[in-house]
Amino acid sequence: MGVADMKVSGTRGDLIITHALGSCLGIAVYDPVACVGGLLHAMLPLSTIDPAKAQKNPFMFIDTGFPRLLVECFMNGAQKQRLEVRVAGGANSQERGQDDFFQIGKRNLIILRKLLWKDGLLLKSYDVGGSNSRTMSLEIGTGRVTIKSGGQTKDL
């Protein structure tokens, strides 16, 4: 899947992958009982900077994309109390040694944490910050989330 995109599946064996998570956030949610999960690749924290773009593509923004991800998972049988939420990305988007003036990655994470708190959800695990780009994958059926970054692969 691409940037400003979301995929949800309830089919065991499906693998949802997103690439190039720099300052963007990859948000994986998974219900291990229903075997339903989804992955969101959101670029920016708040849709208020461009409501028209948010209406056209809500997955571009954390504040509009994350609620849509939850709704799609619920429509496929996931239940809120069983959801496991994992997040990756939120890196400093500037070259090493330069100031990250807009701090998009950090702001993305702040907005996600506010939404999680409001929805009564907790992060199960995360791999955020730094300066490396990441690839994130979610395996439907097992709930396994992997992160590839800097030539290394690890479970999240």
Backbone as JSON, one array per atom type, in Angstrom:
{
  "sequence": "MGVADMKVSGTRGDLIITHALGSCLGIAVYDPVACVGGLLHAMLPLSTIDPAKAQKNPFMFIDTGFPRLLVECFMNGAQKQRLEVRVAGGANSQERGQDDFFQIGKRNLIILRKLLWKDGLLLKSYDVGGSNSRTMSLEIGTGRVTIKSGGQTKDL",
  "N": [[0.83, -1.18, 0.0], [0.32, 2.35, -0.4], [1.51, 5.72, 0.4], [-0.51, 7.76, 2.48], [-2.7, 6.0, 2.67], [-4.84, 3.15, 3.33], [-5.44, -0.16, 4.43], [-7.53, -2.93, 5.15], [-8.13, -6.17, 6.45], [-9.63, -9.4, 6.79], [-8.77, -11.82, 6.18], [-7.06, -14.7, 6.71], [-3.56, -15.1, 6.41], [-3.17, -13.01, 4.66], [-0.96, -10.31, 3.9], [-0.2, -7.16, 4.81], [1.52, -4.41, 3.72], [3.46, -1.48, 4.16], [5.58, 1.04, 2.87], [8.44, 3.26, 3.26], [8.12, 4.85, 5.66], [8.78, 7.69, 6.96], [8.66, 10.61, 8.42], [6.02, 10.12, 8.47], [3.34, 8.16, 9.95], [2.93, 4.72, 10.52], [0.25, 2.84, 11.33], [-0.85, 0.07, 12.91], [-3.59, -2.0, 13.56], [-5.08, -4.69, 15.28], [-7.22, -7.44, 15.84], [-6.99, -10.21, 17.66], [-8.8, -12.3, 18.11], [-10.94, -12.12, 16.28], [-9.38, -12.14, 14.06], [-8.91, -9.92, 12.43], [-7.53, -7.12, 10.9], [-5.78, -4.03, 10.27], [-3.93, -1.53, 8.42], [-2.63, 1.7, 8.46], [-1.22, 4.36, 6.65], [-0.32, 7.33, 7.4], [0.28, 10.78, 6.69], [0.29, 13.42, 7.84], [-0.48, 15.35, 10.83], [-2.97, 16.84, 11.44], [-6.12, 17.38, 9.94], [-7.18, 19.86, 9.67], [-5.57, 21.68, 8.36], [-6.04, 21.42, 5.68], [-8.98, 20.94, 4.83], [-10.4, 20.18, 2.51], [-8.68, 18.42, 1.15], [-8.6, 16.45, 3.1], [-11.19, 15.54, 3.04], [-11.27, 14.44, 0.53], [-9.23, 12.5, 0.7], [-9.1, 10.93, 3.5], [-7.14, 9.41, 4.7], [-4.73, 10.64, 4.61], [-4.27, 12.11, 6.86], [-3.71, 11.92, 10.41], [-5.78, 12.49, 12.27], [-8.15, 12.07, 10.85], [-7.78, 9.72, 9.44], [-7.12, 7.62, 11.29], [-9.53, 7.21, 12.88], [-11.16, 6.24, 10.77], [-9.82, 3.89, 10.1], [-10.28, 2.37, 12.43], [-13.12, 2.15, 12.33], [-13.47, 0.68, 9.93], [-12.22, -1.72, 10.66], [-13.92, -2.51, 12.77], [-16.28, -2.87, 11.32], [-15.62, -5.17, 10.03], [-15.68, -7.06, 11.97], [-13.96, -6.79, 14.17], [-13.37, -6.07, 17.65], [-13.39, -3.42, 19.95], [-12.3, -3.71, 22.62], [-10.51, -5.75, 22.32], [-8.54, -4.93, 20.63], [-5.24, -4.62, 19.39], [-2.8, -2.23, 19.2], [-0.25, -0.94, 17.23], [2.56, 1.08, 16.39], [4.66, 2.75, 14.02], [7.34, 4.76, 12.72], [7.32, 8.3, 12.39], [9.72, 9.69, 12.23], [12.52, 12.01, 12.27], [12.38, 14.18, 9.7], [14.33, 15.62, 8.45], [17.66, 16.15, 7.09], [20.51, 14.64, 8.65], [21.76, 16.43, 11.43], [20.47, 18.78, 10.82], [17.95, 21.12, 11.85], [14.71, 20.0, 12.79], [12.37, 21.65, 11.92], [9.5, 21.75, 11.53], [8.69, 19.46, 12.82], [7.09, 17.18, 12.11], [6.89, 14.35, 12.39], [6.97, 14.0, 15.2], [4.72, 15.5, 15.94], [2.73, 14.04, 14.64], [2.71, 11.71, 16.19], [1.91, 12.74, 18.68], [-0.75, 13.56, 18.15], [-1.86, 11.06, 17.5], [-1.58, 9.75, 19.99], [-3.33, 11.29, 21.55], [-5.78, 10.67, 20.33], [-5.87, 7.91, 20.85], [-6.02, 7.94, 23.65], [-8.47, 9.27, 23.98], [-10.15, 7.36, 22.85], [-9.84, 5.28, 24.57], [-7.83, 3.39, 24.16], [-4.74, 1.54, 24.15], [-1.25, 1.65, 23.33], [0.32, -1.19, 22.13], [2.9, -1.72, 21.24], [5.73, 0.08, 19.89], [7.78, 1.75, 17.43], [9.35, 4.41, 17.01], [10.47, 7.72, 15.97], [13.9, 8.87, 15.71], [15.95, 8.83, 12.73], [15.74, 7.19, 10.59], [14.1, 5.7, 7.78], [11.29, 3.49, 7.6], [9.9, 0.22, 6.9], [6.82, -1.32, 7.26], [4.94, -4.13, 8.24], [1.93, -6.09, 8.46], [0.68, -9.12, 9.44], [-2.12, -10.93, 8.73], [-4.03, -13.09, 10.67], [-2.0, -14.04, 12.3], [-1.26, -11.71, 13.52], [1.22, -10.68, 13.59], [3.57, -8.11, 13.51], [6.02, -6.56, 11.65], [9.05, -4.69, 11.39], [11.18, -3.14, 9.13], [14.26, -1.63, 8.92], [17.13, 0.26, 8.23], [18.52, -1.99, 7.24], [17.92, -3.96, 9.03], [15.59, -6.33, 10.41], [12.8, -6.58, 12.52], [10.49, -7.85, 15.0], [7.58, -6.17, 16.05]],
  "CA": [[0.0, 0.0, 0.0], [1.1, 3.56, -0.54], [1.43, 6.81, 1.36], [-1.88, 8.27, 2.61], [-3.51, 4.86, 2.26], [-5.24, 2.25, 4.4], [-5.96, -1.47, 4.02], [-8.08, -3.75, 6.23], [-8.41, -7.52, 5.98], [-10.01, -10.45, 7.73], [-8.37, -13.06, 5.51], [-5.8, -15.28, 7.23], [-2.49, -15.23, 5.42], [-2.91, -11.73, 3.98], [0.15, -9.52, 4.42], [-0.36, -5.76, 4.44], [2.85, -3.79, 3.85], [3.65, -0.09, 3.73], [6.99, 1.4, 2.77], [8.87, 4.66, 3.34], [7.63, 5.58, 6.82], [9.74, 8.64, 7.5], [7.9, 11.34, 9.43], [4.68, 9.52, 8.47], [3.11, 7.08, 10.91], [2.26, 3.49, 10.16], [-0.54, 2.43, 12.49], [-1.44, -1.26, 12.72], [-4.52, -2.45, 14.57], [-5.36, -6.11, 15.06], [-8.05, -8.16, 16.8], [-6.52, -11.59, 17.55], [-9.91, -13.25, 18.16], [-11.64, -12.04, 14.99], [-8.36, -12.2, 12.99], [-9.15, -8.77, 11.57], [-6.56, -6.07, 11.16], [-5.59, -3.04, 9.23], [-2.73, -0.71, 8.47], [-2.8, 3.05, 7.96], [0.02, 5.12, 6.42], [-0.76, 8.73, 7.44], [1.38, 11.72, 6.48], [0.24, 14.66, 8.6], [-1.28, 15.2, 12.04], [-4.32, 17.4, 11.52], [-6.81, 17.67, 8.69], [-7.62, 21.26, 9.65], [-4.74, 22.47, 7.45], [-6.62, 21.33, 4.34], [-10.2, 20.11, 4.94], [-10.79, 19.62, 1.2], [-7.84, 17.23, 0.93], [-9.01, 15.44, 4.08], [-12.45, 14.96, 2.58], [-10.94, 13.63, -0.64], [-8.44, 11.36, 1.17], [-8.95, 11.04, 4.95], [-5.99, 8.63, 5.16], [-3.56, 11.51, 4.6], [-4.13, 12.74, 8.17], [-3.92, 11.06, 11.58], [-7.06, 12.74, 12.94], [-9.26, 11.55, 10.05], [-7.46, 8.36, 8.99], [-7.17, 6.64, 12.36], [-10.92, 6.81, 13.14], [-11.65, 5.43, 9.64], [-9.2, 2.57, 10.27], [-11.03, 1.68, 13.48], [-14.47, 1.84, 11.83], [-13.35, -0.41, 8.95], [-11.94, -2.96, 11.41], [-15.16, -2.88, 13.48], [-17.23, -3.36, 10.31], [-15.17, -6.5, 9.64], [-15.8, -7.98, 13.1], [-13.06, -6.5, 15.29], [-13.98, -5.45, 18.82], [-12.49, -2.42, 20.54], [-11.61, -4.17, 23.83], [-9.49, -6.75, 21.96], [-7.6, -4.38, 19.65], [-3.83, -4.38, 19.66], [-2.37, -1.11, 18.36], [1.2, -0.78, 17.14], [2.86, 2.22, 15.53], [6.06, 2.94, 13.62], [7.58, 5.96, 11.91], [7.5, 9.51, 13.18], [11.13, 10.05, 12.24], [12.94, 13.36, 11.9], [12.4, 14.15, 8.23], [15.44, 16.44, 7.95], [18.99, 15.54, 7.01], [21.2, 14.61, 9.95], [22.4, 17.67, 11.81], [19.6, 19.92, 10.57], [16.78, 21.23, 12.73], [13.43, 19.5, 12.28], [11.58, 22.82, 12.26], [8.07, 21.48, 11.6], [8.52, 18.31, 13.72], [5.9, 16.46, 11.66], [6.87, 13.03, 13.01], [6.64, 14.16, 16.62], [3.33, 15.97, 16.01], [1.89, 12.9, 14.26], [2.61, 10.83, 17.35], [1.12, 13.43, 19.71], [-2.16, 13.48, 17.77], [-2.29, 9.67, 17.66], [-1.72, 9.46, 21.42], [-4.57, 11.94, 22.01], [-6.9, 9.87, 19.84], [-5.88, 6.65, 21.6], [-6.5, 8.24, 24.99], [-9.89, 9.58, 23.85], [-10.86, 6.12, 22.53], [-9.58, 4.27, 25.59], [-6.95, 2.37, 23.6], [-3.34, 1.62, 24.53], [-0.27, 1.13, 22.37], [0.95, -2.45, 22.54], [4.32, -1.52, 21.01], [6.01, 1.16, 18.94], [9.15, 2.0, 16.98], [9.16, 5.76, 16.48], [11.56, 8.67, 16.14], [15.13, 8.63, 14.98], [16.02, 9.48, 11.42], [15.65, 6.18, 9.54], [12.83, 5.31, 7.18], [10.9, 2.13, 7.99], [8.87, -0.53, 6.22], [6.02, -1.97, 8.29], [4.0, -5.12, 7.7], [0.99, -6.73, 9.38], [0.25, -10.43, 8.95], [-3.46, -11.27, 9.21], [-4.08, -14.48, 11.12], [-1.08, -14.14, 13.43], [-1.11, -10.4, 14.13], [2.65, -10.33, 13.62], [3.96, -6.85, 12.88], [7.48, -6.47, 11.52], [9.63, -3.41, 10.96], [12.48, -3.2, 8.47], [14.89, -0.33, 8.93], [18.58, 0.21, 8.3], [19.01, -3.33, 6.95], [17.51, -4.87, 10.11], [14.16, -6.65, 10.51], [12.45, -7.0, 13.88], [9.08, -7.89, 15.35], [7.18, -5.01, 16.86]],
  "C": [[0.87, 1.24, 0.0], [0.96, 4.54, 0.6], [-0.01, 7.34, 1.32], [-2.88, 7.21, 2.14], [-3.84, 4.01, 3.48], [-5.76, 0.95, 3.79], [-6.42, -2.2, 5.28], [-8.38, -5.12, 5.65], [-8.83, -8.41, 7.14], [-9.66, -11.81, 7.17], [-7.03, -13.54, 6.03], [-4.8, -15.45, 6.1], [-2.23, -13.96, 4.64], [-1.76, -11.01, 4.68], [-0.03, -8.1, 3.9], [0.97, -5.07, 4.73], [2.77, -2.34, 3.41], [5.13, 0.26, 3.83], [7.2, 2.89, 3.06], [8.18, 5.44, 4.46], [8.77, 6.43, 7.35], [9.07, 9.35, 8.65], [6.46, 10.84, 9.5], [4.57, 8.49, 9.58], [2.45, 5.9, 10.21], [1.55, 3.0, 11.41], [-1.21, 1.11, 12.16], [-2.38, -1.54, 13.88], [-4.91, -3.88, 14.24], [-6.2, -6.66, 16.2], [-7.69, -9.63, 16.66], [-7.63, -12.63, 17.59], [-10.63, -13.3, 16.82], [-10.69, -12.22, 13.8], [-8.63, -11.12, 11.93], [-8.13, -7.71, 11.93], [-6.45, -5.11, 10.01], [-4.35, -2.21, 9.48], [-3.03, 0.62, 7.8], [-1.43, 3.68, 7.79], [-0.4, 6.59, 6.29], [0.44, 9.68, 7.43], [1.44, 12.85, 7.5], [-0.7, 14.53, 9.79], [-2.73, 15.63, 11.93], [-4.9, 17.8, 10.17], [-7.23, 19.13, 8.58], [-6.77, 22.13, 8.73], [-5.27, 22.45, 6.03], [-7.85, 20.41, 4.36], [-10.64, 19.49, 3.61], [-9.98, 18.37, 0.88], [-8.26, 16.1, 1.87], [-10.31, 14.77, 3.66], [-12.2, 14.03, 1.4], [-10.17, 12.36, -0.24], [-8.2, 11.48, 2.67], [-7.71, 10.32, 5.48], [-4.69, 9.44, 5.16], [-3.25, 12.04, 6.0], [-4.42, 11.76, 9.3], [-5.33, 11.23, 12.13], [-8.28, 12.27, 12.15], [-9.02, 10.09, 9.63], [-7.59, 7.31, 10.08], [-8.62, 6.25, 12.73], [-11.51, 5.95, 12.01], [-11.09, 4.02, 9.71], [-9.97, 1.76, 11.3], [-12.41, 1.25, 12.97], [-14.43, 0.67, 10.85], [-13.08, -1.74, 9.65], [-13.18, -3.44, 12.14], [-16.19, -3.45, 12.5], [-16.87, -4.77, 9.85], [-15.13, -7.47, 10.82], [-14.87, -7.75, 14.26], [-13.85, -5.86, 16.43], [-12.94, -4.6, 19.54], [-11.67, -2.97, 21.71], [-10.5, -5.19, 23.53], [-8.4, -6.17, 21.06], [-6.2, -4.22, 20.21], [-3.39, -3.3, 18.68], [-0.85, -1.0, 18.42], [1.47, 0.35, 16.15], [4.36, 2.29, 15.24], [6.15, 4.2, 12.77], [7.86, 7.15, 12.79], [8.94, 9.98, 13.27], [11.33, 11.54, 11.95], [13.13, 13.35, 10.39], [13.54, 14.96, 7.62], [16.72, 15.63, 7.86], [19.62, 15.57, 8.39], [21.89, 15.95, 10.2], [21.55, 18.91, 11.55], [18.44, 19.92, 11.56], [15.55, 20.69, 12.03], [12.39, 20.55, 12.66], [10.09, 22.5, 12.45], [7.72, 20.3, 12.52], [7.25, 17.5, 13.4], [5.79, 15.1, 12.35], [6.43, 13.07, 14.46], [5.17, 14.58, 16.78], [2.35, 14.87, 15.61], [1.65, 11.99, 15.46], [1.77, 11.45, 18.46], [-0.37, 13.32, 19.4], [-2.67, 12.05, 17.92], [-2.5, 9.34, 19.14], [-2.99, 10.09, 22.0], [-5.79, 11.14, 21.57], [-7.01, 8.54, 20.58], [-6.46, 6.86, 22.99], [-8.02, 8.47, 24.96], [-10.72, 8.31, 23.61], [-10.64, 5.01, 23.55], [-8.74, 3.12, 25.1], [-5.51, 2.61, 24.05], [-2.46, 1.13, 23.39], [0.33, -0.15, 22.92], [2.46, -2.35, 22.36], [4.51, -0.43, 19.96], [7.5, 1.19, 18.59], [9.09, 3.34, 16.26], [10.41, 6.62, 16.73], [12.79, 8.3, 15.32], [15.12, 9.33, 13.64], [15.91, 8.48, 10.27], [14.22, 5.97, 9.05], [12.55, 3.85, 7.55], [9.9, 1.55, 7.0], [8.15, -1.33, 7.29], [5.07, -2.96, 7.63], [3.17, -5.72, 8.82], [0.51, -8.01, 8.73], [-1.1, -10.77, 9.58], [-3.49, -12.77, 9.52], [-3.18, -14.7, 12.32], [-0.98, -12.82, 14.19], [0.33, -9.92, 14.19], [2.89, -9.03, 12.85], [5.48, -6.81, 12.84], [7.86, -5.1, 10.99], [10.97, -3.71, 10.32], [13.03, -1.79, 8.43], [16.4, -0.49, 9.04], [19.15, -1.18, 8.08], [18.65, -4.37, 8.01], [16.01, -5.12, 10.03], [13.89, -7.1, 11.95], [10.94, -7.04, 14.04], [8.78, -6.69, 16.23], [6.13, -5.45, 17.86]]
}
